[in-house]
Amino acid sequence: MHSIFNKKKHTFLRFRLFFYITISLMIIISDIRYNILVKIQNYIDYPSFFLHFLSNIPNQWLQTISQSLKNNQELLSKNNILQQELSYKNSELLLMEHYKQENIKLRELLSSPLLYNEKKILTQVISTKINQYTSQIIIDKGIRHGVYVGQPVINHKGIIGQVIATNDITSRVLLICDTSHAVPVQILRNNTRMILNGNGYKKTMDIKHFPNNSDIQIGDILITSGIGGRFPAGYPVATVSSIVVDKKTGYTVAQAYPIVQLDNLSYLLLLCWNITDSTKSNVPLNKTHKIFINK
């Protein structure tokens, strides 16, 4: 009984072996002739590829987010650099405009032809002392530069004032609007002489010491007369702004405003002229008139 069972078992095994060998041969022959295995593999690859694609999506998202953050950081960094460069360029442009304005002022000063054949010292205002009692400025030139007390100071438009104190490297200038300052002047139109007194900062100046019958008109230009030896003749000082006759005293009272804007001083010129020739006009009156009108 046992032997019969074993015999059947071996027969079944042989049959299975024969079946598998036959199936294998059929598959091999079919694959050789029709590429069956390749097609089956392709069919199997579709779901595996899909699974691989799904599994790779989170990784791609992470890489995309990481790259985006990296690019954003780079853009922010580049933007900061560009903003800094833009700020530097803008500041340079501001300086260029400042240099341009300074260059214009310097050219106007250096081309000022009011006093011929005389040395001029270029200077800059470094401080101001202006109040109801005094009108003074400090300049950056002193004794070592050839500055002396009493030296006249001008800009490209006309008289500014005179040096009243100096040390080795700086000097103090009294403006023509100061209440203690007086300038001998004359009317450009007819040479009538008078004295122009300061009346305080940003105030009109008083015209004194002229006859009641003097030919003076509103708008007349007052220039330095050269009398007194302080200022050379021919420099514009002020323009007549009002003329009033005092009914009580019978005197004519006139006022003028400075030609130079004394609240906007930057670069100035110090005149080194020959004091011994103080009473001599350095510029003919008709020539002075032309210079002033062109300015």
C-alpha positions as CSV (number, residue, x, y, z in Angstrom):
1,M,0.0,0.0,0.0
2,H,2.8,2.3,0.9
3,S,4.7,1.4,-2.3
4,I,1.7,2.2,-4.4
5,F,1.4,5.6,-2.7
6,N,5.0,6.4,-3.3
7,K,4.7,5.3,-6.9
8,K,1.8,7.7,-7.5
9,K,3.7,10.4,-5.8
10,H,6.7,10.0,-8.0
11,T,4.5,9.9,-11.1
12,F,2.8,13.2,-10.1
13,L,6.2,14.8,-9.6
14,R,7.4,13.6,-13.0
15,F,4.3,15.0,-14.5
16,R,4.7,18.4,-12.9
17,L,8.3,18.5,-14.0
18,F,7.3,17.6,-17.5
19,F,4.6,20.3,-17.5
20,Y,6.9,23.0,-16.3
21,I,9.5,22.0,-18.8
22,T,6.9,22.1,-21.6
23,I,5.6,25.5,-20.4
24,S,9.2,26.8,-20.2
25,L,10.0,25.6,-23.7
26,M,6.8,27.2,-25.1
27,I,7.6,30.5,-23.4
28,I,11.2,30.4,-24.7
29,I,10.0,29.6,-28.3
30,S,7.3,32.2,-28.1
31,D,9.7,34.9,-26.8
32,I,12.2,34.0,-29.5
33,R,9.6,34.3,-32.2
34,Y,7.2,36.9,-30.9
35,N,9.1,38.8,-28.0
36,I,6.4,37.8,-25.6
37,L,8.5,38.4,-22.5
38,V,9.4,41.9,-23.6
39,K,5.8,42.8,-24.0
40,I,4.9,41.3,-20.7
41,Q,7.7,43.2,-19.1
42,N,6.4,46.4,-20.7
43,Y,3.0,45.8,-19.3
44,I,4.4,45.2,-15.9
45,D,6.6,48.3,-16.1
46,Y,3.6,50.6,-16.5
47,P,2.2,50.2,-13.0
48,S,5.7,50.1,-11.5
49,F,6.6,53.4,-13.4
50,F,3.4,54.9,-12.0
51,L,4.2,53.9,-8.5
52,H,7.7,55.2,-8.9
53,F,6.4,58.5,-10.2
54,L,4.0,58.8,-7.2
55,S,6.7,58.0,-4.8
56,N,9.0,60.7,-6.4
57,I,6.4,63.5,-6.2
58,P,7.2,64.5,-2.6
59,N,10.9,64.5,-3.4
60,Q,10.3,66.8,-6.4
61,W,8.2,69.1,-4.3
62,L,10.9,69.3,-1.7
63,Q,13.5,70.1,-4.3
64,T,11.3,72.7,-5.9
65,I,10.5,74.4,-2.6
66,S,14.2,74.3,-1.6
67,Q,15.3,75.7,-5.0
68,S,12.6,78.4,-4.8
69,L,13.7,79.4,-1.3
70,K,17.3,79.4,-2.5
71,N,16.4,81.6,-5.5
72,N,14.4,83.9,-3.3
73,Q,17.3,84.3,-0.9
74,E,19.7,85.0,-3.8
75,L,17.2,87.6,-5.3
76,L,16.9,89.3,-1.9
77,S,20.7,89.3,-1.5
78,K,21.2,90.7,-5.1
79,N,18.4,93.2,-4.4
80,N,20.1,94.5,-1.3
81,I,23.4,94.8,-3.2
82,L,21.7,96.7,-6.0
83,Q,20.0,99.0,-3.5
84,Q,23.3,99.8,-1.8
85,E,24.9,100.4,-5.2
86,L,22.0,102.6,-6.2
87,S,22.3,104.6,-2.9
88,Y,26.0,105.1,-3.6
89,K,25.3,106.2,-7.1
90,N,22.5,108.6,-6.0
91,S,24.8,110.1,-3.4
92,E,27.5,110.6,-6.0
93,L,24.9,112.3,-8.2
94,L,24.0,114.6,-5.4
95,L,27.7,115.4,-4.9
96,M,28.0,116.0,-8.7
97,E,25.2,118.5,-8.5
98,H,26.9,120.2,-5.5
99,Y,30.2,120.2,-7.4
100,K,28.5,121.6,-10.4
101,Q,26.9,124.5,-8.4
102,E,30.3,125.2,-6.7
103,N,32.0,125.2,-10.0
104,I,29.6,127.7,-11.4
105,K,30.2,130.0,-8.3
106,L,34.0,129.6,-8.6
107,R,33.9,130.4,-12.3
108,E,31.8,133.5,-11.6
109,L,34.2,134.6,-8.9
110,L,37.4,134.0,-10.8
111,S,36.0,135.7,-13.9
112,S,35.0,138.8,-11.9
113,P,36.6,141.7,-13.9
114,L,35.7,144.6,-11.7
115,L,39.3,145.2,-10.4
116,Y,42.0,144.9,-13.1
117,N,45.6,143.9,-12.6
118,E,45.2,143.2,-8.9
119,K,45.7,140.0,-7.0
120,K,42.6,138.2,-5.6
121,I,42.5,135.6,-2.9
122,L,39.7,133.0,-3.1
123,T,38.2,132.1,0.3
124,Q,35.2,130.3,1.7
125,V,32.8,131.1,4.5
126,I,33.2,128.6,7.4
127,S,31.1,130.3,10.1
128,T,28.6,133.1,10.6
129,K,27.8,135.4,13.5
130,I,24.6,137.2,12.7
131,N,22.1,138.7,15.1
132,Q,20.4,142.0,15.9
133,Y,23.6,143.5,17.2
134,T,26.3,142.3,14.7
135,S,26.6,140.9,11.2
136,Q,29.9,139.0,10.8
137,I,31.3,136.0,9.0
138,I,34.5,133.8,9.5
139,I,36.5,132.9,6.4
140,D,39.2,130.2,5.9
141,K,42.1,132.5,5.0
142,G,44.4,134.4,7.4
143,I,47.8,136.1,7.7
144,R,49.7,133.3,6.2
145,H,47.6,133.7,3.0
146,G,48.2,137.4,2.8
147,V,45.0,138.6,4.5
148,Y,45.2,142.0,6.3
149,V,42.8,144.1,8.4
150,G,40.8,146.4,6.3
151,Q,41.0,144.2,3.2
152,P,37.8,144.5,1.0
153,V,35.8,141.4,0.4
154,I,33.6,140.8,-2.7
155,N,31.8,138.1,-4.7
156,H,30.8,138.0,-8.3
157,K,28.0,140.6,-7.7
158,G,29.6,143.2,-5.6
159,I,30.9,144.3,-2.2
160,I,30.4,142.0,0.8
161,G,32.3,143.8,3.6
162,Q,35.8,144.2,5.0
163,V,38.2,142.2,7.2
164,I,38.2,143.5,10.8
165,A,40.4,140.8,12.5
166,T,42.7,138.1,11.3
167,N,44.9,135.3,12.7
168,D,47.2,132.8,11.1
169,I,44.6,130.7,9.3
170,T,41.2,132.5,9.6
171,S,39.8,136.0,9.5
172,R,36.6,137.9,10.6
173,V,34.7,139.9,8.1
174,L,32.2,142.7,8.9
175,L,29.3,142.7,6.5
176,I,28.1,146.0,4.9
177,C,24.7,145.5,6.5
178,D,26.2,145.8,10.1
179,T,25.0,148.8,12.0
180,S,28.6,149.9,12.6
181,H,29.6,149.8,9.0
182,A,29.6,152.7,6.5
183,V,30.6,152.7,2.8
184,P,31.4,155.8,0.8
185,V,29.4,155.4,-2.4
186,Q,28.3,157.3,-5.5
187,I,25.4,157.0,-7.9
188,L,26.5,155.3,-11.0
189,R,24.3,157.4,-13.2
190,N,25.6,160.8,-12.2
191,N,28.5,160.4,-9.7
192,T,26.7,162.0,-6.8
193,R,28.5,161.0,-3.7
194,M,27.0,160.0,-0.3
195,I,27.5,157.6,2.6
196,L,25.7,154.2,2.9
197,N,25.2,153.0,6.4
198,G,24.3,149.5,7.5
199,N,21.0,149.1,9.3
200,G,21.0,145.4,10.4
201,Y,20.8,142.0,8.8
202,K,18.1,141.6,6.2
203,K,17.2,145.3,6.5
204,T,17.5,148.2,4.0
205,M,20.5,150.4,4.4
206,D,20.3,154.1,5.1
207,I,21.7,156.7,2.6
208,K,23.1,159.7,4.4
209,H,25.1,162.9,3.8
210,F,23.7,164.1,0.4
211,P,22.1,167.5,-0.5
212,N,18.3,167.7,-0.7
213,N,18.5,168.8,-4.3
214,S,20.6,165.7,-5.3
215,D,19.5,163.9,-8.4
216,I,18.6,160.5,-6.8
217,Q,16.0,158.1,-8.1
218,I,14.6,154.7,-7.0
219,G,16.5,152.0,-8.8
220,D,19.7,153.9,-9.0
221,I,22.8,151.7,-8.6
222,L,25.3,152.8,-5.8
223,I,28.9,151.9,-6.4
224,T,32.0,152.4,-4.2
225,S,33.5,155.9,-4.7
226,G,37.0,155.0,-3.5
227,I,37.0,157.8,-1.0
228,G,38.5,156.9,2.4
229,G,41.0,154.3,1.0
230,R,39.1,151.3,2.2
231,F,37.3,150.1,-0.9
232,P,38.4,150.5,-4.5
233,A,36.1,152.6,-6.7
234,G,33.6,151.1,-9.1
235,Y,32.2,148.1,-7.2
236,P,28.4,147.7,-7.0
237,V,27.1,148.0,-3.4
238,A,23.3,148.6,-3.3
239,T,20.2,149.7,-5.2
240,V,18.1,152.6,-4.1
241,S,14.7,151.3,-2.9
242,S,12.9,154.3,-1.4
243,I,13.2,158.1,-1.2
244,V,11.2,160.1,1.3
245,V,11.3,163.8,2.3
246,D,11.0,164.4,6.0
247,K,8.5,167.2,6.3
248,K,9.6,168.2,9.8
249,T,13.3,168.6,9.1
250,G,13.2,169.1,5.3
251,Y,15.9,166.5,4.8
252,T,15.6,163.8,2.2
253,V,15.7,160.3,3.6
254,A,16.7,157.5,1.2
255,Q,17.2,153.8,1.6
256,A,18.8,151.0,-0.5
257,Y,19.0,147.2,-0.3
258,P,22.3,145.4,-0.9
259,I,23.0,144.0,-4.3
260,V,24.6,140.9,-2.8
261,Q,22.4,138.3,-1.0
262,L,24.2,138.4,2.3
263,D,22.3,135.4,3.6
264,N,23.6,133.1,1.0
265,L,27.4,133.5,1.0
266,S,29.8,130.7,0.2
267,Y,32.8,131.5,-1.9
268,L,34.3,135.0,-1.7
269,L,37.2,137.0,-3.0
270,L,39.6,139.1,-1.0
271,L,41.0,142.1,-3.0
272,C,44.7,142.8,-2.6
273,W,44.8,146.4,-4.0
274,N,47.2,149.2,-3.6
275,I,45.9,151.3,-0.7
276,T,48.1,154.2,-1.5
277,D,46.1,154.7,-4.7
278,S,42.8,154.6,-2.8
279,T,41.4,157.8,-4.2
280,K,42.0,156.7,-7.7
281,S,39.3,154.9,-9.5
282,N,40.5,151.5,-10.8
283,V,37.7,151.1,-13.3
284,P,36.1,153.8,-15.5
285,L,32.5,154.4,-14.6
286,N,31.2,153.5,-18.0
287,K,33.2,150.3,-17.8
288,T,31.8,149.5,-14.4
289,H,28.3,150.1,-15.6
290,K,28.8,147.5,-18.4
291,I,30.2,144.9,-16.0
292,F,27.3,145.3,-13.5
293,I,24.6,145.1,-16.2
294,N,26.1,142.0,-17.6
295,K,26.1,140.4,-14.2
